[in-house]
Amino acid sequence: MTTYAPGVPPQNRNPQSIGFLLLDNFTLISLASAVEPLRMANQLSGRELYRWHTLSLDGRQV
């Protein structure tokens, strides 16, 4: 059985994909507050741990 140190993800995993559903009148600060920790985790690890996408109810660009 393979074990890993807590908080240290294995190197061979694919990035975790996260979608943010942006509704009418969303605030940019709320989106930035959610994305920034993911971006910093990627930067500090030196690899892509997280990938994010913005989504809308009608599928059009936000």
MOPEKA-V680812 format. One record per run of one state. SS is the DSSP state (~ for helix, > for strand, _ for the rest). FROM is the first residue (numbers start at 1). TO is the last residue. If there is no record, write none. Layout:
SS/FROM/TO, SS/FROM/TO
//
This chain:
_/1/15, >/16/21, _/22/27, ~/28/45, _/46/49, >/50/55, _/56/62
//
